[in-house]
Amino acid sequence: MAPSVNDAEQKSHCKAVPRLEDFGMSRSRGFLPAEDPPLSLPAGFEAWDKIADELPHYLLAGIARERIAALPCLKVSSLSGCDLERAYSILSILANAYIWCEGEENAAKMLPRTIAVPLYEASERLGITPLLTNASVVLWNWRRFDTNGPMLLSNLACMRTTVAGLDEAWFYLVTVEIEAKGAKAVSAIEDAMLAVVDEDHTAVKAALSRLRDAIQDINVSMDRMFERCDPYIFYKKLRQFLSGWNNNPALPDGVIYEGVSDVPLKYNGGSAAQSSTIQAIDIALGVKHHPVRRPGETEEEFADHAGHDNSFIVTMRDYMPGNHRAYLQALEKSPSIAAYVRRESTPSEVVEVYNLAVAEMSSFRSRHINMVSTYIVAMAAKTQCGSALATRGTGGTGLMPFLKQTRTETEEKMVARCPFSQGRQ
């Protein structure tokens, strides 16, 4: 018997639902690597492993630039998989350390070829930008004490830091735990989209319930940031090292990558917007982010781009591993959960659990606002810091207007059902 047109359409839609494994990821780990990151590089790359271990001491002694410039210029062509990811993580951290180790006023305008060339090559192969990113310090920068144990803070250690010691390690590791818990979110998203294709209301509700629970767990992890990452240490010691060189007054022309380009290159710094997990949840819930009105911008100027996607959010995908970016792009083309819950025929209990997931995401954004207020805004006021970063995120954005708008855009996805509409279902 030949399949019906509806059967054929359904199979076509199923193909449009991206599977994590097709993009080199797993349901158990999400955007974290499927295998624990290696503890060292293969033979021949000992110099990179050694300087990664010694970097905090070199920074303390004031000899970091000298030691980085003296490294052998090794080729990454023999590296692949998790070894290439480790090399990128080390090199990108060294790059930011070299640029910022003597403060904003003495920021280096050129990255030496010993770092620039292999970092750029590794970045090209991984499909990611050549400087410190979320992948550098979070996704590929952890180990477990018990390799058979859970991905929780009580079983995690940070492999590489710069100047802020245990506070810096805690900052990264809380984010690792968030990504680990996010695996449950992205697996729930996959199941929810498949259930939408099947018109299986029960399965959609169950998957959205798991998504809500996963975001709730992420929020619990976020609250732990304050336990062991001191705001003063973050603001005065670590924050500069996370900064990039795009729209940065300390490096208005960018940075020359010696042996790569004679023209300065410009890149944003590390940002929470580089989390593939958070962007995936936004896509699944139908949350759209739009440009924030810039200071001094007229209504007419803002109107020219107000209806577009937020260019910063989209740009941050270039700071993710290439396979993560490809997954998010595929996710955007998948069956829409948000459109499904807005249909008149969708049961109210499904809409309710969707709304609960949106509420948890709004709560996540409130926590992020509180964190930025504590770690950046309040510290800038206390220290009366005139830093170029005082009112901007390390990713290069204006802080509070951007974050508050993302929360509003999340809350706007809540679905209101009038009583007579609910009564018909």
N, C-alpha and C positions, 0 to 999 in steps of 0.2 A: 504493500500500500504506500503510495507516495505521500510524503509529509505535506501537511497543509501549509498555506501561506503564513498563517500565524505561527506555526512551528518553526518555519524557516526564519521568520523575523525574530523570534525569540532566540534562536541559536545565534543569529547575527548580533543581537544585543549582548548575549553572554560573552561573545568574543570581545565586545567593547569594554567589558569589565576587566581592568588590569589585575593580573595575579602577581603578587609580590615576588614569587619565585622566578617569574619571567624577567624580572629586572634585577636579579642577583640578590634578592633579599629573602627573608623568611618570616613566617607568621609568628614565630617565637621570639625573634629579635627585632623585628621591624626594620628601622633604618640603622641600627647598630650592626656591625659586621657579624656575619653568621658564625665566625670563629673568633675566639679571643685574640686581640692583637698580639703579634710576636713580641717577645721580650728583648730581642736584638735583631740586627740586620745580618745578612749572610757574610761570610768571610770576604775581606777586602774593604768593608765599610766600617771597620772598627773606629775610625776617626770620628765619624758622625755620631756613633753611639756614645763615645767618650765625651765629646763636647756637649751633648745633650745632658749627660749626667753632671758635668762640671759647670754648666752655664750659670746656675745661681751663684756659685762661688766666684766665677769670672766677673759677673756683674757687680758683686760686692767689692771685689778687688779693683774694679775699674779697668779691667783689661779685656773685656768681652769683644770689642771691635778688633783689637789686635789679634786675638786668638781665632776669631771667625775668618778674618782676612787671610790668615796663614793656613787655613785648611787646604788639603789637596782637592783639586777640582775633579771629583769622581763623576762617572757617567751612570745614569739610572737605567740605561737600556737593558741591562741584565736583570733588573728587578721587575717583579709583577705581583699582582694580587695584594695580599696583606703586607708583604715586604715593601712594595711601592708606596702603600698608604703610610707605613711607618716612616719611610724616608721623607715623604711629603710633610708629615707632621713635624718631624725634627727640623727640616730645612725652613719651613714657614715660620716656626717659632724663632729660629735663629735670625731670620730676616727681620722680623719685628723687633727683636732684641737689638740687632745692629742699628736699626734706624733710630730707636727711641732711648737707648741706654744712657745717653747724656742729657736727657730732658728735651722739652720742646724747643728751647732756645738754641740747642745744638743738634737738632735732628739731622741725621745724615741724608744727603741728597742723592747719593749713589750707593747701590747695593753691589758689593764686590762680586766678580764673576765666580768666585769659589762657591758662593751660595746662589747667585742669580741664575746661572746657567742650568745647574741640575734642578733647582726649584721650578724654573719655568718648564723644563722638559717633563718633570713629574706632573706638574699641573695640567699640561696639555694632554697627557695620557689619561689622567683621571677626570678630565673635563671640569676642572675647578680653577679658581683664580689663584695666582702665585703669591699669597701672603697668608698670615694667620687667619683662620676661619673657625667656625664652629666644629668642622670636621677635624681640624688640627688638634684642638685642645679638649674636645669632648668625645666625638665618635671613635677616634683612633688613638686615644690617650689614657687607657685604663687597663687594669689587670684585676683578677680576682684572687683573694687569698686562698679560698677553696675553689678550685676549678670546677668542682661539681656542685657548688653552692649557688644561691640565688644572686640575681643582679640587683642587690640592695646596698645601701651605703655601708652597712655593717660588714660587707664582704668585698668592698672595692678599694683600690688604691690608685692614685694618679701616678703616671710614669714620668711626666715632664712638667716642670713649672719654670717660672722666671725669677721674680724677685719677692713675691708675697708669701712664700712658704706654705704653711698649712691652711691659711685662709684662702689662698689661690687654689690649692688642691681641692678644698671643700666646694668652692665656687664651681669648679669643673665637674666634680663628682655628683653634686646634686643634680646637675643637668644630665649626667649619664643615667642616673636613676630615673629621671623624667623620661628620657628616651626609651629606657627599658620598659617602663610602664606604658609608654606610647605604643609599644608593639601590640598590646591588646586593643588599642584604639584602631590601628590601621587594619588589623585582621577583622575587627567588627565592621569596619567600613566596607571591606571587600564582601563580607557576608550580607550586609544590608543592601548593597547594590545588586547582588545576585538575586536576593529575595524580591527586590523591586521589579526586576525583569520577570520573575515568576508570578508576580502579583500575589505573593504569599504574605498576607498581613501579619500573621503570627510570627513568621521568621523575621520580618522587618522589625517588629516590635522587640523581639528578643535581641537582635543585633544592635538596635539603638540603645537598649538597656545596657548592653555591654559597653557601648561607646560612652554612655553617660558615666558608668562606673569607672572606666579607664580615665576619663578626664578628672573625675573626683579624686582618684588616686594620684594623678599628676599634681593636683592642687595640694594634696597632703605633702608631697615631696617639696614643692615650692616653699611651703611654710617653714621647712627645715633650714633654708638658706641662712636665716638669721642666727642659727645656733652657733656656727663656727666660722663665719665669714664677717669680719668686723668692717663696718662701713668706712671707717677712716682708712684702714689698710687698703681696702678695695679702691677707694677714691684717690688716695695719694700715691700708692705704689703700683697697683696692678693696672688701673684703667688706661693709662697712657700706652702700655704695651699691647693692648687690644685694638688700638686705633689704627686706621688706615691712612692713606694719602690721596684722598679725593675730597675736594672742598674743605681741606684742612688748612687753616691759616698758617700753621707751622710749616707746611709744605705746599704752598699754593700751586707750584708747577708739577707736583708729583715726585716720583723717584725714578732715576735712571737705573735700569737693570744692565749692568756692565756685561758685555758679550752677548746681549739679547737685543737691546734697542738703544740707539743714541738719543731717542726722544723719550722724555720722562713719561712713565706710565702712572695712571691714577686708579686706585682701588679703594673701596670702602673697607672699614675695619670689621671686626667680629660683631655679630648682632644676633639677638634672639630670633630675628626674622629669618635667619639661616637654618632654623630647625625645620626639617622636612615634615616632621610629625605635626607641628602646629599648622603648617600650611595645608597638609593633607586633611586635617580636621576641618579647617575653614572651608575647603573645597567641598567636603562631604556634607557639611551643614548649609552650604549655599551662601556662605558669608563672603561678600565682595568688599574690597577695600578700595577707596578712592583717594585722590590727591588731597593733601592738607593745604589749606590756604596759607601762603607764605607771608611773613611780615612785610608790610608795605605794598602788598599786591592789591591792585584795584579789583573791583567786582568784574570788570570786563576781562582783565587778564586771567583771573581765576576761572571765569566761565569757559575760556578756551580749552581748558584741560580738566575741568571739574567732573565731567561725565566719564572720564577714562579710568582704567585700572590704575591703582597706585603704582607708579613706576618704581618706587623703592622696593616694594614687596616683590614685584616681578624681577627686578634686577638682582635681588638677593638669591634667586635661584641659580645664578651664575656662580655663587659662592658655595654651592652644594656639589657633592659628587655628581658626575654626569648621569649615572643611572638613577639617582634620586630625582633629578630634574626631569628626566624622561618619564618616570613614573607619575610625577605630579601633572605633567602635560597630558598623559593618557587618562589620568583620573578626571581631569576637566572635561574630557570628551565622553565620559561614562554616563549611564543613566542617572538622572538627578534625583537624589533623595529628597531635597527641598521641594522640588516640583511635585513629587509623589505625595508628600504629606499635605500639600495645599489642595489636593483634589477633593471634591465633594464626597467621593466614594470611599475615601480613606477613613477607617474607623477612628473615632475620637481618642481611644486609648493609645493608638499609634502616634497621633499628633501630640498627645500629652507627653509621651516619653521623649519624642523629638524635642519638645520645648524644654524638658528637663536637661537634655544634653546641651542645648543652646545656653541655658542658664548656668550650667557648670563652666562653659567656655567663657561666658561673661564674667564669672567669678575668677577664672584664671586671669583674665585681663585686669580685673581690679587688683588682684595680687601683684601683677606685674607693675601696675601704676604705683602701688604702695612701695614696692621694692626700689623702683627708680627714684621715688621721692626720698626714701631713706638713704640709699647708697650714693645718690648723685645730687639731687636738688638741695636737700638739707645740708649735705657736706659742703657743697659749693658756697652756701650761705654762711656756714660755720667758719670755714677757712678763709672766707672772703677771697676766694681763688679767682684770679683773672685769666685762668687758662682758656685757651681756644676751645676746649671741650666743655666748658662750664655749663653751657645750655644745650649741648648736642649729645646725641648718643655716639658710641664708638663706631656705629655703622654709618654715621654721618647725618642722621635725621635730627630735626627739632624734637625735643623729648615729649613733654606733656601734651601738646596739641595732637601729636601723632598717636600716642597711646590712648588718649581719651576718645579720639575718633574711632579707633579700632574697636573699642568697647561698645560705643554707640552703634557701629555697623553690625556688631554681633547681636546686640539686643534687638535690633530691628528685624531679625529673622524669626523672632517668636511669632507663632501662628495663633491668631485669635479666631475662635469659632463662636458665632452668635448662637443663643440657645435654640432657636428654631432649626438651625442648620444641624446642631448636634442631635436634636430630636428625630431627624429624618434618618439617622444612620443606625 
